[in-house]
Amino acid sequence: EYSEGRKFYPNSGEEAWVVNGANHSVSIVASVGTEYQTTISRRDRGYYHYMVNATSLAFNDVSNSGRTPDRDGFNYFAICNDNANTYLEKKEPNFFMGPTLYSSDPENRNLVNRLGEVCKPEEPCYFLHSDMLHEAPACIGIAHDPELSTTYGNVYWAFDSTGNRKMGQLVRFDFQQPHGPGSMDHSVAAVRRFVEIKLERGPEGVHAGMVVHPTLRQLFISVPGGGKIIVVNADSGSYARTARMEYPIFSNRLPSFEYSIWECVEQRVFAQNIQTPSGMALSNDGGRLFVAERATGNILVFEVDSGALLHSISTEFKTIGGMAIAPVSNELYFVDDKTNTLNKIRPESPCNAPFSSRLNPDFISDLEQAQQAYGGELSLTKDYRCKANPIIPDSSYFDQVHSDTGYADENEDVQSVMAGMDASAALLVNRTDCGYDSDLNFDALLLGGYFCHLCLPEGHLTCDTGGECSNVQWLGYLCNNEFIISIEDLAIQITTADGTKVESNDILLKRDVTYRFTILENEENVGLCTSVPSEASSPSRRLYGSSGSMSSDLLQTKCATKGPLMISVTSSFPSKIVMFVEGNEGASFTVLVEHENSKRWWIIITASAVGFLLVVLAALFLIRKKMTSKSYTNTKDENSQDDSSTGSSGEEKISFPLH
């Protein structure tokens, strides 16, 4: 009900989760369609690997699976990453990428602060992944399988657009027992690659919708590059061979990790001639399939049983992505990429009668008779002559660029249940070989417990604007522009995020830096305030007294209770600010602000030094040029003398080599 200093109303309306590929985050829209609707955005601290260019998100919403609570994946969700593990283009791709599993249950340590501790309601929170598998680089679609046969229910299907480097493929991920927060062990999982399911991704950035019918056990897949929807029997296929030779990039080398190729899978084309199909959703009753036709902006409605097109909804949007049907209101939601919007389809008039099925009754009768004569269930899509090929070809579709470091390392410290806890990882702190094709594997940094390292991408975004991070091994990081404020009996205590006490006179606020003062909940329910320059004031209007104070008419008071007080120190700030308890200015402390001209003097000094150096270099060049000309003249005169020349010029001839 309260997070990051904001109040939410979870019992009012429904909740929408939207994955944002452009900034590698998830937006949670709470209380959708009510007066309390609000949005909060969250990401993983290591988003450049665990939540990068995400294209799809799928929840396990099976609440009645019958599994024991400690073995139930209910309310877990998986994110599909459309990336070849390039760390935001800072590293050459090693294709060690796939879906990331998270828990949405706050009781399961799913949210942490920057330091890796359980996130307080007042602090910024980050997702902490529960597991990750790495066999589907450039994944553009994912769906949870609501099956009831596995132990944990953590089965997800993914559209691996990389596949065999020529055509995308379908991959089934069973996370089985997630390794849990804080571990990097991937030795217990099963990954099946269905090489006969050939998938075409289409244009870059296009989402591929996927959905599993809970009773028919059919997996529907949008194929954007093929202009069609295919349907796969989710329980079909046979084990053919190990996938480790043909696809040598995988999560773990221990025998307990299953990585296999399956063949003889039942599939068929459900609908075709669709102009770039993208998002997909199944009606709550399982009778209709909604498909976004991205190129036209239409949403096509098909009957599941017959495949007949029932209706077309015109939206006028041209970049529709993911779609979902709300479980309670039964309303259809979709996102649009270009407009960055979440949208809802609202019926103009009530539907008083269900649609009439287009399925031929004679077909059903004939199929039932055929099955009785056969003595069992018949499949119209199964190839009864198909035999899985067990022969492992002497070829590979990938070359692993990091075969001795990171997750690909054969070292037992990497492959064991203590993966990521090897003390030797501390040696990575001084590594500076951050180049695109250097020997340093950035995966090794994550295994070594680094979220703050000069080689990792977007370090300037790790803290609030202008802040600098310092790594805390295997836990997280601290920011030098973040302070925690505790108020008790009007006494104020300042600490860093790790609990280290700080005296106010030891704080120096730097200009062009945003500081976060997080005020913890207190019994008095009071906040912390300060007066800062008004955003409307400009440097030319600043009025300072002899003590460096600012005229009160140019100040605005900012307060925060049970949450962050954000202070962006600009050039208009005075030399100090006073922070006080809300309603009691006597309970206060003062912090100094960096001298306004310190950066300016540094720029002037630096510019002067550069100017002086340029003058010196110019003088040397002129001297050198003059001396060179002199040398050339002397040399020419000396060489031009004839035999009749007598006497001496009376001048000493200095000769320099000509260059």
Stockholm file with secondary structure:
# STOCKHOLM 1.0

chainA/1-659         EYSEGRKFYPNSGEEAWVVNGANHSVSIVASVGTEYQTTISRRDRGYYHYMVNATSLAFNDVSNSGRTPDRDGFNYFAICNDNANTYLEKKEPNFFMGPTLYSSDPENRNLVNRLGEVCKPEEPCYFLHSDMLHEAPACIGIAHDPELSTTYGNVYWAFDSTGNRKMGQLVRFDFQQPHGPGSMDHSVAAVRRFVEIKLERGPEGVHAGMVVHPTLRQLFISVPGGGKIIVVNADSGSYARTARMEYPIFSNRLPSFEYSIWECVEQRVFAQNIQTPSGMALSNDGGRLFVAERATGNILVFEVDSGALLHSISTEFKTIGGMAIAPVSNELYFVDDKTNTLNKIRPESPCNAPFSSRLNPDFISDLEQAQQAYGGELSLTKDYRCKANPIIPDSSYFDQVHSDTGYADENEDVQSVMAGMDASAALLVNRTDCGYDSDLNFDALLLGGYFCHLCLPEGHLTCDTGGECSNVQWLGYLCNNEFIISIEDLAIQITTADGTKVESNDILLKRDVTYRFTILENEENVGLCTSVPSEASSPSRRLYGSSGSMSSDLLQTKCATKGPLMISVTSSFPSKIVMFVEGNEGASFTVLVEHENSKRWWIIITASAVGFLLVVLAALFLIRKKMTSKSYTNTKDENSQDDSSTGSSGEEKISFPLH
#=GR chainA/1-659 SS CEETTEECCTTSSEEEEEEETTTTEEEEEEEETSTTCEEEEECBTTHHHHSSSEEEEEECCCTTCCCCGGGCCTTEEEEEECSCSCTTTTSCCCCCBCCEEEECCGGGTCEECTTSSBCCTTSCCEECCSEECCBCTTEEEEEECCCSSSSSCCEEEEEESSTTSSSEEEEEEECCSCCCTTCCCCCSEEEEEEEEEEECCCSTTCCCCEEECTTTCEEEEEETTTTEEEEEETTCCEEEEESTTTSCCCSCCSTTEEEEEEECCCEEEEEECCSSEEEEEECTTSSEEEEEETTTTEEEEEETTTCCEEEEEECCCSCEEEEEECTTTCCEEEEETTTTEEEEECCSSCCCSCCCCCSCHHHHHHHHHHHHHHTSCCCSSCCTTCCCCCCCCSCCSCCCSCSSSGGGCCCHHHHSTTTTCCGGGGGGGGCCCCCTTSSCCHHHHHHTTCSSCTTSSCGGGSSSTTCCEEEETTTEEEETTEEEEEEETTEEEEECTTSCBCCGGGCEECTTEEEEEEECCCTTCCCEEEEEECTTCCGGGCCBCTTSCBCGGGEEEEEESSEEEEEEECTTCCSEEEEEETTEEEEEEEEEECCTTHHHHHHHHHHHHHHHHHHHHHHHHHHHHHHHHHHHHHHHHHHHCCTTCCSCCSSCCCCCCCC
#=GC SS_cons         CEETTEECCTTSSEEEEEEETTTTEEEEEEEETSTTCEEEEECBTTHHHHSSSEEEEEECCCTTCCCCGGGCCTTEEEEEECSCSCTTTTSCCCCCBCCEEEECCGGGTCEECTTSSBCCTTSCCEECCSEECCBCTTEEEEEECCCSSSSSCCEEEEEESSTTSSSEEEEEEECCSCCCTTCCCCCSEEEEEEEEEEECCCSTTCCCCEEECTTTCEEEEEETTTTEEEEEETTCCEEEEESTTTSCCCSCCSTTEEEEEEECCCEEEEEECCSSEEEEEECTTSSEEEEEETTTTEEEEEETTTCCEEEEEECCCSCEEEEEECTTTCCEEEEETTTTEEEEECCSSCCCSCCCCCSCHHHHHHHHHHHHHHTSCCCSSCCTTCCCCCCCCSCCSCCCSCSSSGGGCCCHHHHSTTTTCCGGGGGGGGCCCCCTTSSCCHHHHHHTTCSSCTTSSCGGGSSSTTCCEEEETTTEEEETTEEEEEEETTEEEEECTTSCBCCGGGCEECTTEEEEEEECCCTTCCCEEEEEECTTCCGGGCCBCTTSCBCGGGEEEEEESSEEEEEEECTTCCSEEEEEETTEEEEEEEEEECCTTHHHHHHHHHHHHHHHHHHHHHHHHHHHHHHHHHHHHHHHHHHHCCTTCCSCCSSCCCCCCCC
//
